[in-house]
Amino acid sequence: MFGMGKSKQVVALDIGSSSVKALELKRTSKGIEVDKLGVELLAPDIVVDGAIVDTGAVSTTIVKVFDDNKIKTRGVATSVSGHSVIVKRLSMASMSEEELLEAIQSEASQHIPFDIAEVNLDHQTLETDPNTGNMDVLLVAAKKDKILNYTNVLSLAGKTAAVVDIDAFALQNAYEFNYEPAENQTVALLNIGASVMNINIVRGRVPLFTRDVSVGGMQYTDSLQKELDLSFEDAERVKMGKSVPGVSDEARLPVLKSVSEIIILEIQKTFDFFKATAPGEHIQKIYIAGGSARVPGLLDLLKQEFSIPVEELNPFRKILYDPNSRHGEIIQEDSPRLAVAVGLALRSFENL
């Protein structure tokens, strides 16, 4: 959203609360292929609720993931989310792009709960309402200190921010490329990270409603640690369905379910608000991504709650990779965690 210049090769760098993911794609005669991919885990409390707390630790991790995977490209596409990011869909009288540039500042001041001088603004014209003749405009604002939080860390690591995107839109980019949605298909894209869940409701390629919620995989880990007296490492393993000595299904499944119900409640609130503000729109399917997409029982609970199809989003559905390579193993083990990175890496093949 806040990119500069024309399309050029970039490395996706998804800085999450639990890990740093770096991904570089290349175009070949066969299509888009994975070129470089690396994932480095972060200790708890280094990135909290989308804010980088320990800049030194994150910059060191970025250098390591680039060096270990022989990534030479310096230009980075990264993304932000959380309370410092506001996305609003506005209905405005039809006007030229020049007029819109002037009008968007005053519109933004009415809809953004921050001082306009403290935010970076971007906008995108979406579609024209055939009934009113008004045009729908997507307004995006991110606090400047939030952007600086990320760009400063990149500078420390010797990288350059070519694009600063929004997590929810990077997720949508991965979805559009891999699924080529029909214009009239309305889906909910869920990215359940360690501490933030991005929800993006999309009709075709048009975002209808976007919300970030401060719930995520760390709540599973915390609950498992407290309820079953586990170490952080063992709780992480149990969360992902792996066996840990002394922990039975009878012990772990109720704990996982209780946290899943909290997450589903937030999704339900979001869907209810969306339905109230967008009459006539119906969510037909849910795609789930993020590091917690494979928590045992979550998909089934979502299907039961919403009575619509629920599917794990496959960000590599139309992206080629060697399954026998090291990055092929990473993809097959946990591809939902890489959805935002894929959406960012695809920015190399469009105008930024």
N, C-alpha and C positions, 0 to 999 in steps of 0.2 A: 504493500500500500504506500509506503513512504520511500520507494526506490528512486534512484537517480539514473538518468541516462538511458541508453538503448540496451536492448537485449544482449547479454554477454554471459559467458560461462561463470556460474557461481557454485559454491559448495553449500549445501544445506547444513545448517547448524542448529539443531533443536536442543535448546538448553532447558531441561526439565528439572523437577525437584529431586528425581532419583538418578538421572543419568544425562550424559551429553551424547547426542547422536550426530554423526557427520556422514553425509551422503553426497556423492557426486555421480551424476548420470552422464551418459554420452549417447549421441545419435549415430547409429550405424546403418548399413544397408538393410538390416533386419528390423530396425525400429529403435526404440529407446532402451538402453541397457544400463545396468549397474556397472559403474567403473570402479569407484572406491566406496567403502562403507566401514565405519567403526563405531563402536559403542563403549563408553567408559562410565562406570557407575560413580555416583557421587554419594558421599556420606550424608546422613540426615542433617538438616539445619544449615546447609550451605546455600541452597536455594529454597526459599520459603514462600508459599503462596504466589509464585511467579516473580518474586523479587530476589535478585542475587545478593546474598548477605556477605559471603566470603569471596570477594573478587579475585584474590590471589589464588585460591584453590581452584576456581573455575577456569581462570586463564591458564593455569598449569595443566589442567585436564584437557583444555582445547589443544594446547601445544602437543600434548602426548597423543591424542587421538589423530592429529594430523601427521605427526612423525611416524607413529606406529603403522599407519596405513598409507604412507608415502603420498599424501595429498599435497600437491604443490600449489594449487590455485589459492590465491589470497582473498579474492572477493567472496564474501559470505552473504547468504540469505538466511536471516534468522526471524524469529517471531515472538510476539509478546501476548499476554492475556491477563485477565484478572480485573480487579476493581479500578485500576488506572486506565483501563481501555473502555471506551464507550462506543457502541454501534447503534445508530438510530436510522430507521427507515422513515423518510419524510415525504409528504405529499405537497408539491409546490406547483404553482402556475407554470405552464409551459414557457420556456425562455431559451435564449441562446446560451452557449457555454460561457461566453464573456459575461453575460448578465448574471449567470448562475455563480460565477466566481465572486462577483460583488455581493450577491444576495446571501451566499452561504455563510459568511461571517456573522451577519446579524441573526440568521436562523440558528447557527451553532450556539450563540450566546443564550438562546432561549431553551436549548435542549441539553447543553453540557453542564454538569454540576461543578465545573472547575472554572477558574479564571481563564478566559480564552488566550491570554498572553502566556499561560503555562502549558499549553497543549500544542501538539502538531496535528493539523487537520488534513483530511483527505476526503474526497467524495467520488461517487460513481453514479451516473444516471442509469437507472435500471430499466424502466418500461413506462409507457404512457397508458393511463387509465382510459379505456374507450368511452366510458360513461361521462366522466367529468372533463376529460381533456388535460387533466393535471398529470405531471410526470412524477414518478417515484424516484427519490434520490437517496442513496445510501450515504450517510454521514458517519465518518469514523474519526474519533479523536483519541489520542494517546498522550498522556502527560509526558512533557519533555524530560523530566527527571527519570521516568521509566525507560525511555529510549536511551538516555545517556547511561543508565545503569548497565545496559547491554552493550552499547557501542564502546564504552570505556573498557569493558572486559575484553572485547575483541581487539581493541588497540593494544592492550597489555600483552595479548597473545600474538601480536604482529599481523593481525588480519584487518580487513577493511569491510565495513558494512555496506554492501551494494543494495540490499533490500532489507527493510524491517517490516514484516508482515504481521498479520493477526493470526493466532493459532487456528481459529475457527475457519478462516478463509483458506489457509494452507490445507486444512482437512478437506474443505470443499473442492479445492483444486485437484487433490489426489482422487477424490470421488468422481469428479467430472471426467478426468482423463481415463480412468479405468472402467467406468460404467456407462459413459455416454448416455446420460439420462434423457428420457422423453420430456418434451416441454411441459406436459401436463402431469408429470409424476412428482408428487410431494413427499419428501422423505425427511426424517430427522437424523442428522449426523451427530453421534455422541463420541467425544474423545475423553475418556476417563483416565486422566493422568494421576500422578502421585498425590497432588494436593489441589488441583483444579480440574473441574469437568467443563469442557466446552460443549455447548449445545447449539447447533446451527440447523434451522429448519429451512429447507430449500425446495423451490418448485422449479423443476428443470435445472437451469443454471442460475436462477435468480434467488438470492438469499431473502427470505421473508422475515426471519426473526433469529436473533443471535443473543445468547446469554452465557456468561461464565459463572460457575457456582463453585464455592470453596469447599468442595468435598472430593474425595478421591481415594486412591489406593492406600495411602498412609493410614487411613482410618481402619482398614482391614488389619494392617500390620500392628497398629497400636492395640486394637481390641484383642487380637490373638496373643500378643505379649502379655497383656493384663489378665485375660481370662484363663489362659493355659500356661502362664508362667514360662514363656519362651524367650530365647534371645532374639534380637532383631533379625539375625540371619535365618534362624529357624522359622520365625514368623513369616518372613518373605517367602521361604520355600513352601510352607503350608498354604499361603495365600494363592500361590500359583499351581496348587494341586499336587505338589511333590510330597513324597513320603518323608516323615521325620520320626525316628524311633520314639515310641511312647505316646504318639498322637494318633488317635483313631478317628475314623470318619464321624462317629457318634459325638466326638468332642469338638471337632473343628467345624463341621457343617452348620450347626446352629449359630456359631459366632459369625461365620461368613454371611449367613442369611440375614442376621440382624443388621449388619452394615449395608448389605445390598438393599434392604428395605428402606434405609435412610436415603441412599442414592436414588432409588426409584421414586421416593416421595418428592425429591427435588425435581426430578424429570416430570412427574405428574403436575406439579405446580407450574412449571414452565409451559407444558402443553395446555393446561387450563387457561393460562394468561394469553397464550397465542390464539386459542380458539375464541376467546372473548374479544380480542382486538382484530382478528382476521376472519370474520364470518364468511362461511362458504368454503374455507380452506380445510382440507382433511388430510391428515398424515396417513400415508398408505404403507409406509415401511420404516423400520429403524435399522440403521447401520451403526455398529459399535466398534470403536477403535480405542487405542491407548494401552498403556501398560497393564491396566486392570480388566481388559476386555475378556480375558480368559479365566477370570476368577470362577471357580466351580459353582455352578448353579445360577449365575447371574443372567445368562441368556434365557434360561427357562423361566426365571421369575419375570423378566421383561415381557416375554410372550404371554404369560398368564395375566399380567397386570393390564396390558394394553390390547390384547387380542388382535394383534396385527403381526405380520411377518417380522422377525428380528434376525439379523444376519451379521456375522463378523465381517467388517470391511477389509477387503484384501487390497492393500495399496500397491501390490506387485502383480495384479491380475493381468495387466497388459505391458508390464515392464520385464524385460528379459534379464536373467541372471544365471550363472553357473551353479547348479545345486550342489556340486561337489567342491566348490571353493569355500574359503573361510567365511566370506560374506554370505554365501549361500546357506551355510549352517545357521548364521545369525537370523537370516530372513525366515527360514523354515521354523526356527525355534520360537520366534516372537515377532512376526511381521506386523501385528496391530500397533505395537509400540512405535513403529517407524512411519505411521501414516502422515504425520505433520512434516517429517523430514522429506518424504516423497513429494508432498505438495510444494514444499520450498524448493527442492531440487529441480522441479519441473519449470520453475521460473527462468531457467536457462534458455528455454525454448519458446519464449514469448517476449513481447515488449514489456520491459519493467516499468 
